Structure formats: C-alpha cells, structure tokens
Amino acid sequence: MDLQHLVAGIVILLGVVGCRLTPNTLQWSPKNQQAAIFVVTTDYQTGQLARLNLEDRSAQLQFANIHSDAVIRVFDNVPNIFIINRLGGDNIQKIDPVLGTTLQQFSVGLGQNPQDLFIREQVAYVTALSGSDLVCLDLKSGTLLEPLDLSQFADADGSPEATFLKGHQDELAIQLQRLDRETSFLPTDHSAIVFWDMKRNRWSGEMKLLARNPVTDFKESADGNWLVGEAGQVGHQSRLDGGIEKIDPRTKTSKGFITTEEQLGGDLVDFECLHEQECVAIISKPETSLVTFDPRTGTRLRTVWTSQGYHLQQVLWDSESETLYVADSNPRDPAIRVWASRSLIYRLDLNWKLQLPPYRMALGKRF
C-alpha cells in the first residue's frame, strides 16, 4: 500500500508549499519538442488527465475524463496511453494521446483494484491489490483470459498485494507487498519479487526483498540493474526501515541498498537517478521533501524543495532533456515543478496552472 492511501483524508487540510529556491527566468528549450507530460490529477472525488505540451508550454487540463483513483502507463512500442482506474473503477482505459478520446475501456472484475499493467503482444497482464490473481486481458476483444494464480506467494490473509510490473526478455517481474489486511495493511515478514516466464507459461523464480513494502516502480540503473524503493512501515507507525534496493534481473539476486531511509531522513515516496553520482528522492517526515543523495555512498546531500504537508507525489526524470518534473499536489497551488538541469539549481515556472492536484505523470514522446 502506498502512502497516498494512508493520508488522502487529510491532504486537503495541509498548508502551502514552502519554496527554497526562487523560480528562474532561464531560457529552456526541451529536446523532445513534440513530447508532452501526461498528468493524472485528482482531488479524490474527481479525476482528470491533463496534457502539458513541452514545445509551446500549453496545457490541456481536461484532456480526458478518468477515475478519481488512477495511475498512468505509456509504452515505447504501443502508441496509446493506458489509465489504470483503481479502487472503485476496476478497469483499464485506453486513450488516444493526440485527441484525448477514450478508444477502449476494459473491466478487470468488480472490486479487483488494479495497480499496474504490462503489455506483451495483445495480452495485458494486470496486477490487482484485492485479489490473489494476476489478471490477463485480451486487448483485441476485451475479454478476460485465464488468470495467473499468485496465492502460493500470499501471506496469511490470502492476498499477496501485487503492484508494479516489469518485463525483462521473456520474463515478467511482479512486485508483491504482502501486507496484513487484519492490521491496517502493515507489512508482514517479507515482501518479494516473483518472475513469470511468459514464453513457457511457468513460474521461473522468487526473491525476497531486503526491506518490506515496495512502493515505487522498477527503475533502471546505468549498469543495467533494477532499483526498487521499499518504504517498510509508514505514516504514524514509521520506523525508517526501508531503502532503495539494487536488483540484478539476470540472476534474480539483490546487490544491496544504494541508500536507506535512515540516511535519507524519512519514509521513501519516490526517487529517480540523474547520473552515477546523484539521485533524487521524495521523503515523508510526514511533510514531504525533495532531497538529493549520492548513490555510491547513500549519503544525503541537500534539500531541493520542501512542502509543509504530504504533497510531493512523484519525480520524473527526462534524461534526454535533462529535466526533472515533480508532482506537487498542494491543494492551494497544484503544479508540476520543473528543474531544467542536472544541477537542480534553476527552477522554471512554466505557468501550468492545474485545476486538480497532480498525482502521477508519464512522458509521452513524439506522438
């Protein structure tokens, strides 16, 4: 379970963002001039997908109607946007990235609470937080296929709490939080990643994570390994028992933490690595801060931006343009904060005045 579900009820009561850097008038010309940032925005009652165009800095704030609890997926080899409408929506929404029209909408089953999807040919694999199966969906017909049974990897409540997905060659990696529903979704004895061989249709491996409760997507490091953020116990029961773990997908083994929550100084929300010497992370204390750290030592370097509430939701790094985007859900000033260099000194004001607070972002290139 991510931190948003623990604090959504109090977000609208929290204060304004405190800025540590003054917006700069630096001239910025992104290299991906036909690209756009697609932003899931929500006040937990209404949801909208916004399109923020990088070439002319224009904003289409009501680009598409979506569920109030949703996340977004884009794929390099698939031309459309996919919205995972989660708790109460229970469907996958395929959207035209130019027109904003909904092309198809697929149910994954009532009450499933889908979390992520991965597409291989015409099959969509979908994780569901409330069930014990990995949902399989035929994208041509919209029909549900035989699901993959994850119950053998579940904790005592019968559900493994499957979340993020990552494809690697013929294998599909699945994050399992393994939370206890009887104790307000506290982490159990361990979390794990399991591997499904999509070619041979069989389970091909399981590895226990060093910390519990993975909360971030799989990120790729410069050396070809994966990075996963693990938050452990969060909120009022926080123990700073998580970290960012490096995983070798070829051997299915851990290479240890590149940093820990103790080193960062808060519960981990999200992170991105800008280069081999510096990464950024959002931490919660419970107010959220954007901090930098050295992945070689794990040492926290400096604080870039601080809120006075649980407002910073996601970081997105565009390595081609060397631009960092931060989703700031402060209800009094919802915005995408932008830093246009690896030094993170110059913050830009692109005048993207959002109507609803941003929750998740995705970079769509050259539609």
Buried (B, 14 or more C-beta within 10 A) or exposed (E): BBBBBBBBEEBEEBEEBEEEEEEBEEEBEBEBEEBBBBBBBBBBEEBBBBBBBBEEEEBBBBBBBBBBBBBBBBBEEEEBBBBBBBBEBBBBBBBBBEEBEBEBBBBBBEEBBBBBBBBEEEBBBBBBBBBBBBBBBEBEEBEBEEBBEBEEBBBEBEBBBBBBBBBEEEBBBBBBBBBBBEEEBBBBEEBBBBBBBBEEEEBBBBBEBBBBBBBBBBBEBEEEBBBBBBBBBBBEEBEBBBBBBBBBBEEBEBBEBBBBBBBBBBBBBBBBBBEEEBBBBBBBBBBBBBBBBBBEEBEBBEEBBBBEBBBBBBBBBBEEBBBBBBBBBBBEBBBBBBBBBBEBEBBBEBEBEBEBBBBBBBBBBEB
